[in-house]
Amino acid sequence: MDVYMQQVNKDLRTWQKAMQRGISLPGRLTRGVQKKINKVIPEKVHRAMTTAIKQMTRGVISGAGFTSPAPVYEHDLAVRESRIRSRIEFYKTTAATEGALTGAGGILLGLADFPLFLTIKMKMLFDLAALYGYNTDDYKERLFILHIFFITFSTQDFRNKLYPVIADWDNYSRDLPEDINAFDWRNFQQQYRDYLDIAKLLQLMPVIGAAVGAYVNHRLTDKLGQSAMNAYRLRLLKQL
């Protein structure tokens, strides 16, 4: 095994442990704080977030509004992931710039950030899927993208439930119904919204909104990119 593959396996094991660890006391306390914060956030913010998530989910499921790049076939994983890291860096910069601009504009532009940021993250996932050689014209691959998205932005107990599905996706997807609209994504939507509520509330505040928006968007885009890399690595390594 070459040096690069050794590092890949090390990173993958670290990610796998994070996706399957137990629910910690800090995690439980954070959940309690989250519920209190939800009561403080204005209702129009909740509605805007929920609407944006629903539209994004439907768009990914139907393929509407998201182009499907042609799959890239590259046998050398190091070369492939060099390109992938470049794409992640591009989207991190894009997301940070968008977060700073909308964060500087107060609550109205802050609300506009939510659907824009969702779109940036989803476009990145479509690009990464293609760079790993997967065809997102296939609705099962779009479902895999949604699973990556939600396992990244969810509570630990929800991650524990999603991880076995992602880890055995190629077998799991064989039994998926032909009608993609048969899935209920309400729980997924709530998980993501709750995960981001604290950060997005700070982004709506004057003075600090721009800095918070840039930092949060940059960090979360990187987190999503790393999750995607490890999720696709799981599938690729099983094929070797």
C-alpha positions as CSV (number, residue, x, y, z in Angstrom):
1,M,0.0,0.0,0.0
2,D,1.5,3.4,-1.0
3,V,1.8,6.4,1.3
4,Y,-1.2,8.1,-0.1
5,M,-3.5,5.2,0.4
6,Q,-2.2,4.8,4.0
7,Q,-3.3,8.4,4.7
8,V,-6.6,7.8,3.0
9,N,-7.3,4.8,5.2
10,K,-6.3,6.7,8.3
11,D,-8.6,9.7,7.4
12,L,-11.4,7.3,6.6
13,R,-11.2,5.5,9.9
14,T,-11.2,8.8,11.8
15,W,-14.3,9.8,9.9
16,Q,-16.0,6.5,10.5
17,K,-15.5,6.7,14.2
18,A,-16.9,10.2,14.2
19,M,-20.0,9.0,12.4
20,Q,-20.6,6.2,14.9
21,R,-19.6,7.4,18.3
22,G,-21.9,7.6,21.2
23,I,-23.9,10.6,22.2
24,S,-21.8,12.7,24.6
25,L,-23.0,14.8,27.5
26,P,-22.0,18.0,25.7
27,G,-24.0,16.8,22.8
28,R,-27.1,16.4,25.0
29,L,-26.5,19.8,26.6
30,T,-26.2,21.4,23.1
31,R,-29.5,19.9,22.1
32,G,-31.2,21.5,25.1
33,V,-29.7,24.9,24.3
34,Q,-30.8,24.4,20.7
35,K,-34.4,24.0,21.7
36,K,-34.3,27.2,23.7
37,I,-32.7,29.1,20.8
38,N,-35.4,27.8,18.5
39,K,-37.9,29.7,20.6
40,V,-36.0,33.0,20.3
41,I,-35.5,32.9,16.5
42,P,-38.3,34.9,14.7
43,E,-40.9,32.7,13.1
44,K,-40.3,34.2,9.6
45,V,-36.7,33.0,9.9
46,H,-38.0,29.5,10.7
47,R,-40.3,29.6,7.7
48,A,-37.7,30.8,5.3
49,M,-35.3,28.0,6.4
50,T,-37.9,25.3,6.1
51,T,-39.1,26.5,2.7
52,A,-35.5,26.7,1.4
53,I,-34.7,23.2,2.6
54,K,-37.9,21.7,1.1
55,Q,-37.1,23.4,-2.3
56,M,-33.5,22.2,-2.2
57,T,-34.6,18.6,-1.4
58,R,-37.2,18.5,-4.1
59,G,-34.7,20.0,-6.5
60,V,-32.1,17.4,-5.8
61,I,-34.6,14.6,-6.0
62,S,-36.0,15.7,-9.3
63,G,-32.7,17.0,-10.7
64,A,-34.3,20.4,-11.4
65,G,-31.9,23.3,-11.1
66,F,-28.8,21.1,-10.6
67,T,-26.7,20.2,-13.6
68,S,-25.2,16.8,-13.8
69,P,-21.5,17.0,-14.8
70,A,-20.2,14.1,-16.8
71,P,-18.5,11.5,-14.7
72,V,-14.7,11.6,-14.7
73,Y,-12.9,8.4,-14.8
74,E,-9.4,8.4,-13.2
75,H,-7.8,5.3,-11.8
76,D,-5.2,7.1,-9.7
77,L,-7.0,8.2,-6.5
78,A,-4.3,10.8,-5.6
79,V,-4.8,12.5,-8.9
80,R,-8.5,12.3,-8.6
81,E,-8.6,13.8,-5.1
82,S,-6.2,16.6,-6.0
83,R,-8.8,17.8,-8.4
84,I,-11.5,17.3,-5.8
85,R,-9.7,19.3,-3.2
86,S,-9.4,22.1,-5.7
87,R,-13.1,22.1,-6.2
88,I,-13.8,22.1,-2.5
89,E,-11.4,25.1,-2.1
90,F,-13.3,26.9,-4.9
91,Y,-16.7,26.3,-3.2
92,K,-15.3,27.3,0.2
93,T,-14.2,30.6,-1.1
94,T,-17.5,31.1,-2.9
95,A,-19.5,30.3,0.1
96,A,-17.4,32.5,2.4
97,T,-17.8,35.5,0.0
98,E,-21.5,34.9,-0.2
99,G,-21.8,34.6,3.6
100,A,-19.9,37.9,4.1
101,L,-22.0,39.8,1.6
102,T,-25.3,38.6,2.9
103,G,-24.2,38.8,6.6
104,A,-23.4,42.5,6.1
105,G,-26.9,43.2,4.9
106,G,-28.8,42.5,8.1
107,I,-31.8,40.2,8.5
108,L,-33.2,40.6,5.0
109,L,-30.0,39.6,3.2
110,G,-29.3,37.2,6.0
111,L,-32.5,35.3,5.1
112,A,-31.4,35.3,1.4
113,D,-28.2,33.6,2.4
114,F,-29.9,30.4,3.4
115,P,-31.1,29.3,0.0
116,L,-28.0,30.6,-1.7
117,F,-25.7,28.7,0.7
118,L,-27.8,25.5,0.2
119,T,-27.4,25.8,-3.6
120,I,-23.6,26.3,-3.3
121,K,-23.2,23.2,-1.1
122,M,-25.4,21.1,-3.4
123,K,-23.6,22.2,-6.5
124,M,-20.3,21.2,-4.9
125,L,-21.7,17.7,-4.1
126,F,-22.8,17.2,-7.7
127,D,-19.3,18.2,-8.8
128,L,-17.6,15.9,-6.4
129,A,-19.8,13.0,-7.3
130,A,-18.8,13.4,-11.0
131,L,-15.1,13.7,-10.1
132,Y,-15.4,10.4,-8.2
133,G,-16.9,8.9,-11.3
134,Y,-20.6,8.7,-10.4
135,N,-23.4,9.7,-12.7
136,T,-25.9,12.0,-11.0
137,D,-28.4,11.5,-13.7
138,D,-29.2,8.3,-11.8
139,Y,-31.7,9.3,-9.0
140,K,-30.0,6.8,-6.6
141,E,-26.8,8.9,-6.8
142,R,-28.8,12.0,-6.0
143,L,-30.2,10.2,-3.0
144,F,-26.7,9.4,-2.0
145,I,-25.8,13.1,-2.2
146,L,-28.7,13.9,0.1
147,H,-27.5,11.2,2.6
148,I,-24.0,12.8,2.6
149,F,-25.6,16.2,3.1
150,F,-27.7,15.2,6.1
151,I,-25.2,13.0,7.8
152,T,-22.8,16.0,7.8
153,F,-25.4,18.3,9.3
154,S,-27.3,16.3,11.9
155,T,-27.2,15.3,15.5
156,Q,-25.1,12.3,16.6
157,D,-28.0,10.0,17.1
158,F,-29.2,10.7,13.6
159,R,-25.7,10.1,12.2
160,N,-25.6,6.7,13.9
161,K,-28.7,5.7,12.0
162,L,-27.6,7.1,8.6
163,Y,-24.0,5.8,8.7
164,P,-24.9,2.1,8.0
165,V,-26.9,3.1,5.0
166,I,-24.0,5.1,3.5
167,A,-21.5,2.4,4.4
168,D,-23.5,-0.2,2.5
169,W,-25.0,2.1,-0.1
170,D,-24.4,-0.1,-3.2
171,N,-26.4,-3.0,-1.6
172,Y,-28.9,-0.7,0.0
173,S,-29.7,1.2,-3.2
174,R,-30.6,-2.0,-5.0
175,D,-33.8,-2.2,-3.0
176,L,-34.8,1.5,-3.4
177,P,-38.2,2.1,-4.9
178,E,-38.4,3.3,-8.5
179,D,-40.5,6.3,-7.3
180,I,-38.1,8.6,-5.6
181,N,-41.0,10.8,-4.3
182,A,-42.0,8.0,-2.0
183,F,-39.4,9.2,0.5
184,D,-40.3,11.3,3.5
185,W,-37.5,13.9,4.1
186,R,-39.2,15.8,6.9
187,N,-36.9,14.5,9.6
188,F,-33.8,15.2,7.5
189,Q,-35.0,18.8,7.0
190,Q,-35.5,19.4,10.7
191,Q,-32.1,17.9,11.5
192,Y,-30.3,20.3,9.1
193,R,-32.3,23.3,10.2
194,D,-31.6,22.7,13.8
195,Y,-27.9,22.2,13.2
196,L,-27.5,25.6,11.6
197,D,-29.9,27.7,13.7
198,I,-27.3,29.0,16.1
199,A,-24.8,30.0,13.5
200,K,-27.5,31.6,11.2
201,L,-29.0,33.6,14.1
202,L,-25.6,35.2,14.7
203,Q,-25.3,35.9,11.0
204,L,-28.4,38.0,11.2
205,M,-27.0,40.3,13.8
206,P,-25.6,43.7,12.9
207,V,-21.8,44.4,13.0
208,I,-20.7,40.8,13.4
209,G,-23.0,39.3,10.7
210,A,-20.5,39.6,7.9
211,A,-17.6,38.0,9.8
212,V,-19.8,35.2,11.1
213,G,-21.3,34.6,7.7
214,A,-17.9,34.3,6.0
215,Y,-16.5,32.0,8.8
216,V,-19.5,29.8,9.2
217,N,-20.0,29.2,5.4
218,H,-16.3,28.5,4.9
219,R,-16.1,26.0,7.8
220,L,-19.4,24.2,6.9
221,T,-18.5,23.9,3.2
222,D,-15.2,22.4,4.2
223,K,-16.9,20.0,6.6
224,L,-19.3,18.9,3.9
225,G,-16.5,18.4,1.4
226,Q,-14.6,16.2,3.8
227,S,-17.7,14.1,4.5
228,A,-18.3,13.7,0.8
229,M,-14.7,12.5,0.2
230,N,-14.9,9.9,2.9
231,A,-18.4,8.7,1.9
232,Y,-17.2,8.1,-1.7
233,R,-13.9,6.6,-0.5
234,L,-16.0,4.0,1.3
235,R,-17.6,3.0,-2.0
236,L,-14.5,3.1,-4.1
237,L,-12.4,1.1,-1.7
238,K,-15.0,-1.7,-1.6
239,Q,-14.6,-2.0,-5.3
240,L,-10.8,-2.5,-5.2
